[in-house]
Amino acid sequence: MAESGIRNDGTPPRPARARSAADEDLHRVHRELTTGEDTIDSATWSGSVPDSPALAPRVRVGRDKWFNLLWLLPIGFAVLVVAVAVAQGLRNMPSVQSFMQDHPGTLVPDGLAPGLPAWIGWQHFFNLFLMIFIIRSGLQILTDHPRLYWTRHCTPGSDWLRIQQSVPDDPLWTAKQDSVSLPGQVGLPGRRHSIGLARWWHLGTDVLWLLNGLVFYVLLFTTGQWRRIVPTSWDVFPNAVTVGIQYLSLDWPHENGWVAYNSLQLLAYFLTVFVAGPLALITGLGMSPALSTRFRRLSTLLSIQTARSLHFLVLVWFLLFIVVHVTLVFTTGLLRNLDHMYAVRDANDWIGFAVFAASMVVVIVGWVAATPLTFRHPRLVQRVGFALIGPAQRLFEHVDARPGQYTERDISPYMWHNGHYPKSPEYEALREGGFEDYRLAVGGLVANPVELSLADLRGLPPHEQITQHYCIQGWSGVAEWGGVSMQTIMDLVRPDPAAKWVLFYSFGEGADGGVYYDAHPVEQMGNALTMLAYDMNGDRLSFGHGAPLRLRNELQLGFKHVKWIKAIEFVADFSHTASGFGGYNEDHEFFGYRQSI
């Protein structure tokens, strides 16, 4: 490999016009930076795009047909009516009556005394309270890329579920334009493309939910209460059939949850606690760029899009479980059921209902207050969210990422465009001239600040990689990138030991105006998969994907891969750059500068 800083023809790259020329360009960029606000007008989201309300969910049927899932409501009602009639007919059959006598529906676990401990009630409440924020913010995240796929490619027309129209016939249609909005009290925080704050709610609350679940698991197995919700005999299945017939025939089983749950309840609780819960965690981690890059065998089977689709189906399970669970609690003996769970007593009075009502007041206040709190104090949400999930993100950032995971066969047929395209006279002049006059200023805390033309960059030792792009909005795609590694750039400019961060500045503006920029840890610049790309899939980088130069840092989500790069600066910290949060989206849309999940 040629020594970094030496062109293929043996001549050194073009130096800066003067030693401070690169830094002069950087100072000019600094003057163009704007600061972000620390509050948000709830009527005008600062990162918004024209409103586009979500459509009813549609599932692909065949090649070009879509089924509106709202039709499941009348269809489901009709199926339920037929099922009730069939169940009532079955109950009159002697063979079915004999089967139901042999399998009464409830299996009392051995070695477990009647009664529910108080900690189950508390865990139940915390689980409910945390899940309202997880579900609302999860729906908000889904609407930022309102399409689901089963392959790692996100080619328009290959989605299996969508809550948006077909992708317009516009070659520069962006993923941000494709996002949709939800009603204010459904999504959290409830504005279109507010995914930065939604992720802090979702990931931060996930941490608390997982801790609550861990405590629940420990108590469940140390107290023996696991016998209530873990099947210990195959007899649970025929008994569950009996319970199903009883429910559907409207001659419901006698409930005695104080002693034992019926077999259908037992199976539902088991699936929710021991299958759906862990699957939510696994599929969530499956959407991490750092982990997917590192664990190539797992990500081959569980691509980010497969993980995202499964994550959505887990959400559907939770929603169905909640609806059915609450319905049965209210219709099979409300006061006694609430006494069991909320008053920890086998009674049939109003004490459990009173405790339940008080807990619902807390839940409703939390639900209603979450959105205005988020828009009045977005920095607080950002800081609290980072305090909760930040340690895990920092851990995953340093998971080893290796090249060679993908081949040319994996390259996606379509890669979404995103960002605000540069429109400045300076950029337009460079573009019209084929970027012949383009100069990349690299300076800051370096021994050798330089200005590099595209010819200079192409003269440096070339670097190629085929990697997967992960957008914070949820879409992904595999592409081949050609350019120069950041390690080569660092060998050329020789950063000072005090340089801990690298700032990348763009010709493009952010959503609210001002220079788009982003900060990256300097240690990630030496990673084998961190590079400046000037080629994509064997051709020169296109305008829509960041010409003439863009960053690739495969340990981070796509918004940090700055396109249309204008300058690079090595700094000790970024606290004095713009609003000081480490990037334009971090300043204006409250993203985190560590986004490896």
C-alpha positions, 0 to 999 in steps of 0.5 A, a space after each residue: 500500500 502506498 504511503 498516505 499523502 503520496 499520489 499514485 504518480 509519485 507527487 505529493 498532494 496539493 498543499 494549502 495555499 498557505 498554512 492557515 488557508 484551510 483554517 480560514 475556510 473553516 472559520 468562514 464555515 463557523 460564521 455561517 452556523 446557526 444556533 438551535 432553539 431550546 423550546 419548540 412551538 407546538 404549532 410549528 415543529 422546527 424540523 417539519 415538512 408539509 403535513 402528510 397524514 398517515 393512511 390506514 395501514 395497507 398490506 400487500 396482496 399479490 403483486 400490485 394489490 393492497 388490502 386496507 386493514 380497516 376492513 378487518 373490523 367488519 370482517 372480524 365481526 362477521 367471523 366472530 358471529 359465525 364463531 359464536 354460532 359454531 361454538 354454541 353448536 359444538 357445546 351441544 354435541 355429546 362428544 364435545 361435552 365429554 371432551 370438556 368434562 375431561 379437560 375442564 380448562 384450568 390446571 391448578 399448579 402444584 406447590 403454589 398457595 392461592 393468592 397474588 403477592 403485592 409486587 405483581 400489582 406494582 410490576 403490572 402498573 409500571 409495565 402499563 405506565 411505561 408501555 404507553 410511552 413505548 407504544 406511542 413513540 414507537 408509532 411515531 418512529 414507524 411513521 418516519 418511514 411508513 413502510 415495512 419490508 422483509 429484505 434488507 433492501 427498501 426498493 419502492 414497491 417491495 414493501 409488504 405494509 405501508 401507511 403512505 401512498 406509493 412513492 412518487 415518480 420523482 428521482 430526488 424524492 427523499 425519505 423525509 418527504 415520505 414521512 407521515 404525521 399522526 394525531 397529536 395524542 397518538 404519536 409521541 411527541 406527535 409531530 411529523 418527523 420528530 423522530 429525534 425526540 421520539 427515539 429518546 422516549 422510546 429507547 430511554 423508556 425501553 431501558 426502564 421497561 427492561 429493568 422492570 422486566 428483569 426485576 419481574 423475572 427475578 421475583 417470578 422465579 425466586 418466589 415460585 410464581 412462575 408456575 402461574 404462567 409457565 405450562 408444565 404439562 401438555 394438558 394445557 393445550 386441550 384445556 385451552 381448547 375447552 376455554 376457547 369454546 366456553 368464551 366463544 359460546 358466550 357461556 364463559 368459564 368460571 374465573 378464579 385467578 386468585 388460585 390459578 389462571 385458565 389454560 388459555 390465559 396461561 398460554 397468553 401470559 406465557 407468550 407475552 412474558 417469555 416470547 414477545 418480551 424477549 423478541 421485542 429486545 432482540 428485534 430492537 437490537 437487530 436494528 442497530 448498525 453497529 451490532 448488525 455490522 459486527 455480527 454478520 451471520 446474525 444480520 444475514 438471517 435477521 436483516 434490519 428490515 426483517 427485524 423492523 417488521 418483526 418488531 412491528 408484529 410484536 407491537 401488534 401482539 402487545 396491542 391485541 393482548 391489551 385489548 383482549 386482556 382489558 375486555 375480559 377483565 371488565 367482563 368476567 367479574 370487574 370488581 373481583 379481578 381488580 381486587 386481585 390485582 390492585 388490592 391483593 385480596 380475594 374479595 368483590 368490593 370497590 377497594 381494588 377499583 378505587 386503587 385502579 382508578 387512582 392508577 388510571 389518573 396517573 396513566 392519563 396524566 402521563 399520556 396527556 402531559 407527555 407531548 406538551 412536556 416534550 415540546 416545552 422542554 426538548 433538551 430535558 427529554 434529550 438529556 434524560 434519554 441519553 442518560 438512560 440509553 447513552 451507556 449502551 450506545 457508547 458500548 455498541 459504538 466500540 463493537 468491532 466492525 469488519 469489512 467484507 460482510 457484503 458482496 456485489 450480489 448484495 447491492 441494493 437496486 435502490 438507495 433512498 435519497 435524503 437531506 436538504 439538497 444544497 442550493 447555494 451559488 457556491 455549490 451550484 457553480 462547483 457543480 456546473 464546473 464538474 467540481 474541477 474547482 472543488 477544494 476540501 479544507 482539512 484543518 483544525 488541530 492538525 500539524 498539516 492543514 491541507 486543501 485537496 481537490 478531487 484529483 488530489 483525493 483520487 490520487 491518494 491510496 484508494 479505498 473500496 467497501 460494500 456496506 449497508 446504510 442504516 437511516 435513523 428513519 428506518 430504511 436501509 440499503 447496501 451500496 459499494 463505495 469508492 474513495 479514500 479512508 479517513 485513516 489516510 486523511 489522518 496520516 496526511 494531516 497528522 491530528 494533534 493528540 488533543 483532537 478528540 472529535 472530527 467535524 464534517 461540514 456540508 454545502 447543504 443546509 439543514 431544515 431550519 437554515 444554516 450549515 449542516 454539520 456533524 461530529 464524530 469521535 476521532 477514534 472512529 476515523 481509524 476504523 476500517 470502514 470509515 471513509 470519504 466516498 467519491 464513487 458509488 456503485 462503480 460511478 461517480 457519486 451522484 448529486 442526490 447522494 452527496 456529490 462530490 464527497 460524502 462520509 461513510 462511518 458504518 458504526 453510526 446511523 445515516 444522518 451522521 454520514 454527512 453529504 456534500 462535504 465542504 470542510 473537515 475540522 479536528 477539534 478538542 470538543 464541539 461544545 462551542 460549535 453552533 448549539 454545542 450538541 454535536 451536529 445539526 440534527 442534534 442541535 435542531 431536531 434533538 438527535 444524539 451524537 452517539 446513535 449506534 442503536 
